[in-house]
Amino acid sequence: MDRGNFLASLTAGGLAGMCVDLVLFPLDTVKTRLQSPQGFKKAGGFRGIYAGVPSTAVGSFPNAAAFFVTYECMKAVLHTDASPYLAPVTHMVAASLGEVVACLIRVPSEVVKQRAQVSPASSTLRILSNTVCEEGILGLYRGYKSTVLREDLWSWKQGHVVDSWQSAVCGAFAGGFAAAVTTPLDVAKTRIMLAKAGSKNASGNVLPALYGVWRTQGIPGLFAGVVPRMSAISLGGFIFLGTYDKIRRLLS
């Protein structure tokens, strides 16, 4: 990838991601509180719906930019003219690697954001300092494995560059479907990130977290927050891919 395309991907991915995260933040807060172990009302209900938004505002641009830069670079590295049937595989691998890199930025931001969402009385800065003091830097990466697994399972929805409206529509449908399928993993991620230090879920193991939710709340617990999650990701896919594609075309 040449310098021009690199900067275009960086800027377009960052701006599109920030736009989506900030606009749809209230839906994310509702989803997190529905998935929290204390329940929706005790986690804050509809109060302080923008609690944790500073963490998202700071992490959104570099997170989205890291994904799309890695995605575009890997597509260029893996590109082959041998067979058109390999193109989907190339995009899937590139998107998966993009998520692995982006999660290095996304997870710390997500940990602080979700803890602020279920504790609206505490400031984002206070939650960040408490996490670092009590758990160290590694505490900010709790839930990294579950986040990468969740993201990689639906990263296949990224496709080749087409007209922006096509990208937006495809992103909305693919994102909504993938959101529903991966909701149990999202519930596990939320429980892991919100778990108290030293507890069983704090170890970060996905399967025990899923089993714990299933044992206490059954199938409904595994799909807690599925409606706001589907809504946010569907709208997010529409806005993100459409905005990214349009900005990148303009910058290129």
Steps between C-alpha positions, in 0.01 A plus 500: 500500500641842403516795736187664358284191547643446848403850614161471332425174685626646829285813478188339355501211747560727797232755414241236410563309822480807720177608335335162557618456859387842619165505318398152615649518851161500683408166342832356614438618856156336508652175366777497761257558787271223376797263495646603835472250790320753725220552248381796295346713775781457753756572230343841442193442286457791263692740729839634390461352155825661387708371792835383365482700180844667557665157477325436170583846368872448572525144372264506205716669235822300558301177536314538171806632322713208619244253368465647155869572450585139594209376287612691190868410549424131538275503194789644302743240638262207447367614162524240230378478143512122503128450552203728570369236740784585739389862534250434785766307691742790456246745641414271793864452598577872462196596710585245770856630532364853502283414801794344686697824464205731567414314821833609647343846510133405527516277809646753750248757379220242524594394854491856631186585300297202620597548863396864473171402335396286798634754751365833368587676828874441442705699251685335213835623632432360846407159358815499286724584797329243725540228238870570451568529874314179589580279200789667318520551125387142439170589665427722202536197272258277687266352242746531212454137392123513508498831314729373223293182467177698478636745245668237282181296469328780312795677338418307180233757425766735363491486120664646197470870423170579329273804487452649845126426514566136420765483772259658747207269426716187503664612822163556669358157413822308564565687823149440635512128432850464642401702807221257584718192451789634710292645785592216743868584447421866562322408824805297607728793416287738705494266802878452479572873477263586785607216731667592826873438520572148626160361404452203269400708198797731552724223364371585154394149398207516260344154548465521881347846461248370247419199719447722802250717314318198357480331840351802676295666225467244224472585130345845563809593701732400216307729265457792740520831316458339157251763378707813576811314382343408166363852460832666579709273279253510210492877506872504571573278201292729281669817623852358538548327167312763303688788664837324478458419132384851410778677697765267362385562143511875558847488658637265233 
